[in-house]
């Protein structure tokens, strides 16, 4: 599954699940595919990873957007 979020600061961010895994990756570190960072709870890039097993693109996008908002809150202090 894959979704893209357009941002002012980072341009287009692609979120996706890796082949054969339920973990969600984001290309925020400039590395595509599973070389990207795994998203984790509370807007982190380390810790308890977030995964998605369902088949709803809408729900997948909600999870990614929720993480992105939490990530921005942490970055802005």
PEFEN-V195733 format. One record per residue. N is the residue number from 1. RES is the residue in three letters. PHI is phi as a letter, one per 30 degrees, with the letter a starting at -180 (999 if undefined). PSI is psi in degrees with one decimal (* if undefined). D_CENTER is the distance of its C-alpha to the mean C-alpha in whole Angstrom. Layout:
# PEFEN-V195733
n;res;phi;psi;d_center
N;RES;PHI;PSI;D_CENTER
N;RES;PHI;PSI;D_CENTER
This chain:
# PEFEN-V195733
n;res;phi;psi;d_center
1;UNK;999;149.7;11
2;UNK;b;143.8;10
3;UNK;b;154.5;9
4;UNK;b;135.5;9
5;UNK;c;125.9;9
6;UNK;d;127.8;13
7;UNK;b;156.1;13
8;UNK;d;-41.0;16
9;UNK;d;-35.5;15
10;UNK;c;1.7;13
11;UNK;i;-139.4;14
12;UNK;d;127.8;12
13;UNK;c;129.0;8
14;UNK;c;127.5;7
15;UNK;c;139.6;5
16;UNK;a;159.7;7
17;UNK;c;141.0;9
18;UNK;d;158.7;11
19;UNK;d;127.7;15
20;UNK;i;9.7;17
21;UNK;b;157.9;14
22;UNK;c;-4.8;12
23;UNK;d;146.9;9
24;UNK;c;128.9;6
25;UNK;c;154.5;5
26;UNK;b;143.2;4
27;UNK;d;32.7;8
28;UNK;d;-22.0;8
29;UNK;c;9.2;11
30;UNK;i;4.8;13
31;UNK;c;123.3;13
32;UNK;d;167.8;12
33;UNK;i;-151.3;12
34;UNK;d;1.5;12
35;UNK;d;-13.9;13
36;UNK;d;175.0;9
37;UNK;d;143.0;8
38;UNK;d;137.9;7
39;UNK;d;145.3;5
40;UNK;b;168.0;8
41;UNK;e;151.3;11
42;UNK;i;28.8;12
43;UNK;i;20.5;9
44;UNK;c;166.1;10
45;UNK;c;10.6;9
46;UNK;b;156.0;12
47;UNK;j;-140.3;14
48;UNK;d;108.6;13
49;UNK;d;151.0;10
50;UNK;c;135.0;8
51;UNK;b;161.8;10
52;UNK;b;128.3;11
53;UNK;c;-13.2;14
54;UNK;d;-177.5;15
55;UNK;c;11.7;16
56;UNK;c;113.7;16
57;UNK;d;-33.4;13
58;UNK;d;-45.3;14
59;UNK;d;-39.9;13
60;UNK;d;-45.0;10
61;UNK;d;-39.6;9
62;UNK;e;-45.1;10
63;UNK;d;-45.4;8
64;UNK;d;-43.0;5
65;UNK;d;-39.0;8
66;UNK;d;-43.7;9
67;UNK;d;-43.6;7
68;UNK;d;-43.6;7
69;UNK;d;-42.8;11
70;UNK;d;-39.1;11
71;UNK;d;-45.7;10
72;UNK;d;-41.0;12
73;UNK;e;-42.6;15
74;UNK;d;-40.8;15
75;UNK;d;-34.4;15
76;UNK;d;-8.8;18
77;UNK;i;*;20
